[in-house]
Amino acid sequence: MIKSEVIGIDLGGTAIKLGRFRKDGSCLHSLTVPTPQPATPRSVLDVMVEALAQIDPHHQAGAIGVGTPGPADAAGRIAKLAINLPDWRDVPLADWLEEKTHLPTVIANDGNCAGLAEAWLGVGLRFGNFILLTLGTGVGGAIILDGKLFTGRTGAAGELGLITLNPDGPICNSGNQGSLEQYVSARAIRRRTGLEAEELGKRAKAGDSQALEFWESYGRLLGAGLASHVYVLTPEAIIIGGGVSASAEFFFPAVLAEISRRVLPPSRAGLQLLRAKLGNQAGMVGAAKLAWQRVYEYS
């Protein structure tokens, strides 16, 4: 018998978000708990299990989905690595949670979860083919092709922030050099300007010319990176999420102009550039969608 609820979990470096969801996407109960420090795999597991008991005391959920800050294997069982969490390499998180909860569990990269969320309940709902970039501390991504999440042969596809923008640019935590992430993440903005993206957004809103010039320059860099994705995938839409997207009004025009300049018209025909709808809940919502998919696999 298929239970009427699932749980979505978004594992972050500072917080773990959990939500209990119905099949229509409505959230019945949500909870945020601090990520243990250091965030070793076993300590994170213990915190998750305690939080699950709080969010689902009457065992209404039939499956669990988890978004992790790094790639998972193609089967959605193993967290391959998480650059900003200690000792996270080949962690069998799905097996561990199933052993503790007796619920079918699936895991995925948090960027992929955000893409699933936007396809399910967000602005991606009306598109069969789109890409999503999350502009935060790093740059995550997701690819939706023909209405389905594309993760490639090994489960690691969709790292859209790790393409090379400048072969001589700053070293990336991924091991790449001059990746898009090194130019458009919140960390990159701070390194370049000494200011937070939120502050630059406030200054731009107040008409500060230097802030406005920064966002135009930022938009050109982002547009140059996105041009490569457009040529490869010819999406109907590019959806931008993450904290930096709060200033989208100041850099979207430059992004579109750069894509128009770099990409041939047949590859960008009808392309839309949109802000994500679900904000910092996207990882949790997308993880719940993964869980619903797993419920039906087990039914």
N, C-alpha and C positions, 0 to 999 in steps of 0.2 A: 504494500500500500504506500502510495506517494504522500509524504507529509506535506502540509500546506505552507511551510516556511523553510527558509535557509538562512545561513549566517555568512556574511561577507566580512573579511578582515583585511585591513590595510596596515601592513607593518612598515613603520617609518623609523628613522634614526632616533627621534625624540619621543614619538607617541605611537601607540597602537590604537587604531579606530576599529570598532566592531559595530555591526548593525544586523538586526534580524528583519528579514524581508519576506513579503508575500510575492507571489508570482507576477503580480502586476507592477512590481517595483516599489510598492509602498513600504516604508520603513516603520516597523512597529516599535522598535526600541533601539537606541544607539548608546554607545558607551566609548569613552576615550580614556585610556590608561597610559601612564608613562612607560616608555620603553626602558627596561632595566639597563643599568650602566655598570660594568660593560655589557653590551648587548650580545653575549655569547649565545649560541643556538639553544642550549639547554635552559638557560635562564629565561630566554624569550618564550620557549615552549611552556615553562611553568606559569609565566604571567598570562599567556594566552588561555591556558586551561582554566585558571582562576577566573579570568574575565568571561569566558564562555559560560561558566556556571552562574555568573551574575546575569548575563544577558538572556539566558535560556534556562531558567530554573525548572521549568516544567517539561523540558525535552520536547519542544514543539518542532524543532528544526530537523530536517532530513538530510542535510549535507552542509559542508563547509567549503568556502572558497577563500584563498589567501593571496593577496598581492604582496610581492616581495621586491625590495629595491635592487634587483639584478635579474639576470636571466634564469629561467627554469628549464628543465629538460623537456623534450617534446611531449612526453607523456603527462606532464604536470605533476610530477612526483617529487622532484629533487631541486632544491635551490642551488644552482651551480656555483654562484658566488654573489656576494654583496660587498661592493668596494668599501663602503663606509661602515660596515659592521664587522667586528672582530671574529675570526675563525669561521666565517661563513663560506665554506667551499664544499660542494657536494653534500649538502645537508638534506637527509631524507625527511623533510618536514611533513609531507603528506602522510607517510607511514607513521611517524611519531604521533601526529594528531589523531589518526584513525585508531591507533592503539589506546590512546587516552580517552577518546570520546565515543568510539564505535560508530562513527559517522563517516561515510565516504567523503574524501577530501581531495581537492585539486588546488594546485598553486600555479601562479603565473607572474611574470614581470609586472610591476605596478603600472608602468606606462601602457602595457597591453590592457590591463584592467581599466584604465582610464578611457582607452579607445572603445572597449566593449560598453562601458557605461554610457558614453556619448551616443553610441549606436543604438542603445536600448532605450534610454530615457532623455537624451540630450539633443543637441542640434544636429547630430549625425543621423538622427532617426529617418530623415527623408533622403538619405544618400546610400547607395549600394557600395560606392567606392570612395573612400576618403582616407586621409592621413591625419594623425593628431600629433602635435608636439606639445610637451609640457615644459614650460620655461620656468624653472625654479632654481634650486641650488645647483642642480645639474640640468640636463636636457634629456627627457625621456621621449618615447615615441610609440606609435602603434600604426599598423596598416590594416585597414578593412577592405577586403576585396570580395566583390559579389556578396556583400552582406556578412562575410565571415572574417574572423580574425586570422591574419596570416602571420605565422611564426617561423616558417621555413623548415628545412630538413631536420635541424637539431633543436628547434624551439627558441633559438636566439635571434631570429630575424626581427627587424623593426627598431633597431637601435639608431634612430634617425639623427640623434645628436652627435653621433660619433663619426660621421663622414668627415673627410679631410677638406677643410676650407683653405688652409694655408700650410703647405708642407714644411715651412720653416717657423711655424707658430709655436705657442707655448705647449709644453708637455701635458698630456691629458692623463688622468688616473687610469684610463683604459689601456694605456701604453701607446696610443696614437699621439701624433704631434699636430697641433694646429687644427684640432677638430672643431666642428661648429659649436660644440658646447663651450669651448674656450673663448668664444666671442659673444655668445648670446645668453649665457646662463646668468643668474643673479650674482654668482661668484665672480664671473668675468666682468660684469658691470661694476662691481665694487672694486675690483683690481684696476680697472681702467679709469674710474672717476673718483674713487675714494668715498663714494656715496652709495646708499642703498637705492634699489630700483624704486621703492615706494617714495623716497624723498625726491628723486628726479621726476617722478610723475606729478608730485605736488607742485614742484617748481614749474614744470611745463604747463600745468593747469593755470598757474598764476601768470603765465606769459613770459617766463624767464627765457631769454633768447638762447643762452648757452644750453639749457636743458632741452629746448626744442631742437637745437642743432644736434645734440647728442642722439636724441631719439630718431632723427632722420638718418643719421649715420648708422645707428643700430639697425634700422629697418632695411638699409641697403645690404648690410652683412647678412641678415636673416634671409632676405630675398635671394641673395646669391646662393646660400645653402639650399634653400627650398627649390631653386631652379633645377638642381640635380634630381631631387625627388620627383618633380613634375615630369621631367623627361623620362624617367624610368617607369613611373606608375600612372601617369595621366589621370590623376584623381579628379572627381567632381568637386571636391572641397578640401581645403586645408583648415583644420580646426586647431586653434592655439589656446592652450590652457596654462596653468601654473601661475604663480604670483606675479610674474612680470607682465602677464596679459592684462593686468589692471590698467596698464598704460597703452593699450592697443590703439586707442584713437590717435596717438602721437606717432606710432611707427607703422601702422597698417598701410597708409598711403605710399610710403617709401618701399615697403615690401612688394606691393602690387606693381609699382612702377619698375622695380628691379626685375621681377618675374617677367613682365611684359617686354622689357629690354632684352632679356637673356633667352627667353623661351619662344620657339616658333609658334605661331598661332594655332596650328592643328593640335599641338600638345597641350595647350592651355585653354582650349575652347570651352566657354561656360564655367571656367574655374571660379569658385567662390572662396573667399578668405573670411573666416568666422571665429568669434570668440567662443570657447567652450562654455557650457551652461552649468555644469555640476560642481565647479569649484573644487574645494579640498575634500569633498565627499566622493569624488569620482572613483578613487581607488577602491573604496569600500563597496560602492554600488557595483562596479565591474566585477569584483570578486564574488559578489552575490550572484551575478549573472552566470559566472563560471560554475558556481555551485548548482544552479538550476539545471545547467547543461549536464552536470554529473548526475543529478537525481534521475534524469531521464535515461541516462546510460545504464543506470542500475535498476531501472523499473522493469 
